Amino acid sequence: MSIKKARTMLTNPSDLQPLEAFENLWATSGLDTHPIIIARHTKAKPRANWSAAEDERPLAGTGKRQALALARLLPAWEPSRVLSSPWLRCVQTVAPYVNEYSLTVKEKKSLSEAGAERHPKRTAKTIASLFEKGTPALVCTHRPVLPVVLDAVAEHLLTKKQKEHLPAKDPYLEPGTYWCFRSPRTNAAASYRLKWCARSRTKNPARMPSIPAPLQTWGRDYYCPDELFCAVGALPHLQYNGILAKCL
């Protein structure tokens, strides 16, 4: 359907603003973007129950199932560049995806908890480099590293208005969840942000379809020129100025 025809079918004047925002982004190449996915590793074994080295603490059974579910979501954005903390739980989180598509994981010490604590500027530099390369990318890191990552993303990508939507307190992301930031390939302003939770709703991940159904995931799909964003839950919805309505 053309934008012109869509405009004639809208019956509520307030619905024109999202359409006009989309049309403007299309005209200015603002939709020509590449995804940068920032993920927190899936559920790991508890620290209290682990006596070996912290960087060797593996995923729990739940975390392994979450990693399989995550691998079924990621092809929607086709990240071909995969960066991970070298700590085992992060490497295990991205393993199902990289193994399925024969990709290589680039392990970065700057994405580990210890690396970010000692050299936060290196962590920020690692994230900043992703915006410059123009390649769809996946980053897997830890909860304590996320504040440094968010600061780097905000500095290189988001407007002041968009920064207000970023989480401001711990835990920022739950285990197995991620943001997908859309970085423009042109000079147009970045306007697309996503947050998904890859959480299996079945005890047998092998029974999940290759394309996950809405009931197997939850999250939010942020499309942010000004205050417009779309919240995705059990069903897709459109939320504008605080009014929630199901998209038919």
C-alpha positions in Angstrom: 0.0 0.0 0.0 1.3 3.4 -0.9 1.6 6.2 1.7 -0.8 8.3 -0.4 -3.5 5.5 -0.1 -2.8 4.9 3.6 -3.4 8.6 4.2 -6.9 8.4 2.7 -7.8 5.4 4.8 -7.0 6.9 8.2 -10.1 8.1 10.0 -8.4 9.6 13.1 -6.5 12.9 12.4 -4.0 12.0 15.2 -3.0 8.9 13.2 -1.6 11.1 10.5 1.4 12.2 12.5 3.0 8.7 12.8 2.5 8.3 9.0 4.0 11.6 8.3 7.0 10.8 10.5 7.5 7.6 8.6 7.2 9.4 5.2 9.8 11.9 6.3 12.2 9.2 7.4 11.8 7.5 4.1 12.4 10.7 2.1 15.6 11.5 4.1 17.0 7.9 4.0 16.4 7.7 7.7 15.3 4.1 7.4 18.6 3.1 5.8 20.1 1.7 8.9 22.1 -1.2 10.3 21.3 -3.0 13.6 23.5 -3.1 16.6 22.2 -5.6 19.2 23.4 -5.3 22.8 22.6 -8.4 24.8 23.0 -9.4 28.4 24.0 -13.1 28.7 21.3 -15.5 29.5 20.7 -17.0 32.9 24.0 -18.3 34.5 24.5 -20.5 37.5 24.3 -18.4 40.7 27.5 -16.8 42.0 26.8 -18.2 45.5 26.9 -21.8 44.1 30.1 -21.4 42.1 33.5 -21.8 43.7 35.7 -21.8 40.6 37.0 -18.8 38.7 34.2 -16.2 37.9 35.1 -16.1 34.2 34.4 -19.8 34.0 30.9 -19.7 35.5 28.6 -21.3 32.9 24.9 -21.0 31.9 22.3 -22.7 34.0 19.8 -25.0 32.3 17.4 -22.1 31.9 20.1 -20.0 30.3 20.9 -22.7 27.8 17.2 -22.8 26.7 17.1 -19.0 26.6 20.2 -19.0 24.3 18.4 -21.4 21.9 15.4 -19.1 21.9 17.6 -16.1 21.3 19.3 -17.8 18.3 15.8 -18.0 16.7 15.2 -14.3 17.1 18.5 -12.9 15.9 18.1 -13.8 12.2 15.4 -11.1 12.0 18.4 -8.6 12.1 21.0 -10.9 10.6 24.0 -9.7 12.7 27.1 -11.0 10.9 29.6 -9.5 13.3 29.5 -11.0 16.8 31.5 -9.6 19.7 31.4 -11.2 23.1 33.0 -11.0 26.5 35.4 -13.9 26.7 33.8 -15.1 29.9 32.1 -18.5 29.5 28.5 -17.5 30.1 28.6 -14.8 27.3 30.3 -17.1 24.8 27.7 -19.8 25.6 24.9 -17.3 25.1 25.9 -16.5 21.5 27.1 -20.1 20.6 23.7 -21.4 19.3 23.4 -18.5 16.9 27.0 -18.4 15.6 27.1 -22.2 15.2 23.9 -22.2 13.3 25.1 -19.6 10.8 28.9 -20.6 10.8 29.9 -17.2 12.2 33.0 -16.3 14.3 32.9 -14.8 17.7 35.4 -12.0 18.4 36.1 -12.2 22.1 36.8 -8.7 23.6 38.3 -8.4 27.1 36.8 -4.8 27.2 33.3 -6.4 27.3 34.0 -8.5 30.4 33.2 -7.2 33.9 36.9 -7.0 34.8 37.8 -5.3 31.6 35.1 -2.7 31.8 36.0 -1.9 35.4 39.7 -1.4 34.7 39.4 0.3 31.4 35.9 1.7 30.7 37.2 3.9 27.9 38.2 0.8 26.0 34.7 -0.6 26.4 33.2 2.6 25.1 35.6 2.6 22.2 34.6 -1.0 21.3 31.0 0.0 21.2 31.7 3.2 19.2 33.5 1.2 16.6 30.3 -0.6 15.7 28.6 2.6 14.6 31.5 3.4 12.3 31.7 0.0 10.5 28.1 -0.1 9.2 27.8 -3.8 9.7 24.9 -5.6 11.5 26.5 -6.5 14.9 25.7 -8.5 18.0 27.4 -7.7 21.3 27.1 -10.0 24.4 28.2 -8.6 27.7 27.4 -8.5 31.5 25.0 -6.5 33.7 27.7 -4.4 35.3 29.1 -3.4 31.9 25.8 -2.1 30.6 26.0 1.5 32.0 29.3 2.0 30.0 27.7 0.6 26.9 24.6 2.8 27.3 26.7 5.9 27.7 28.6 5.0 24.5 25.4 4.4 22.5 23.8 7.6 23.8 26.8 9.6 22.8 27.0 8.3 19.3 23.4 7.6 18.3 20.6 9.1 20.3 19.0 12.5 20.6 18.4 14.1 23.9 14.7 13.1 23.7 15.6 9.5 23.0 18.1 9.3 25.9 15.2 9.8 28.3 13.8 6.4 27.3 17.0 4.5 28.3 16.8 2.7 31.6 18.4 4.6 34.4 19.0 2.0 37.0 20.2 -1.5 37.6 19.6 -4.2 36.2 19.1 -2.3 32.9 18.4 -5.6 31.1 17.2 -8.9 32.5 19.3 -12.1 31.6 18.7 -13.1 28.0 17.3 -9.8 26.9 18.7 -7.3 24.5 18.4 -3.9 22.8 18.7 -3.5 19.0 19.8 0.0 18.2 19.4 1.1 14.6 22.4 3.1 13.4 21.9 5.2 10.2 24.1 4.5 7.2 23.5 8.1 6.2 23.6 11.4 8.1 19.9 11.2 8.9 19.1 11.2 12.6 18.9 7.8 14.2 15.3 7.0 15.2 14.8 3.3 15.7 15.4 1.3 18.9 14.3 -2.1 20.0 14.3 -4.2 23.2 13.3 -7.8 23.2 13.3 -10.6 25.7 14.2 -14.0 24.2 12.4 -16.2 26.7 11.2 -19.7 25.9 7.7 -20.5 26.9 8.2 -24.2 26.5 10.4 -26.6 28.4 11.5 -28.2 25.1 13.2 -25.6 22.9 13.3 -28.2 20.1 9.5 -27.9 19.8 9.7 -24.1 19.1 9.1 -23.0 15.5 11.9 -21.5 13.6 10.1 -18.2 13.6 9.0 -17.5 17.2 5.4 -16.8 17.9 4.4 -13.7 20.0 3.7 -15.9 23.0 7.3 -17.1 23.0 8.8 -13.6 23.3 8.0 -10.3 24.9 9.5 -6.9 24.6 9.2 -3.4 23.2 9.8 -2.1 19.8 10.7 1.6 20.0 10.4 3.8 17.0 11.3 7.2 18.3 10.9 10.3 16.2 9.9 12.5 19.2 7.4 10.5 21.4 6.2 7.8 19.0 6.9 4.2 19.9 5.4 0.8 19.4 5.1 -1.6 22.3 5.2 -5.3 21.4 3.8 -7.8 23.9 1.5 -10.8 23.4 0.1 -8.9 20.4 1.6 -5.9 18.5 0.2 -2.6 19.7 0.7 1.0 18.7 1.2 3.5 21.5 1.2 7.2 20.9 0.9 9.9 23.5 0.1 7.3 26.1 -2.9 5.9 24.2 -2.6 2.1 23.6 -4.5 0.5 20.7 -4.2 -2.8 19.0 -2.8 -2.7 15.5 -5.2 -4.6 13.2 
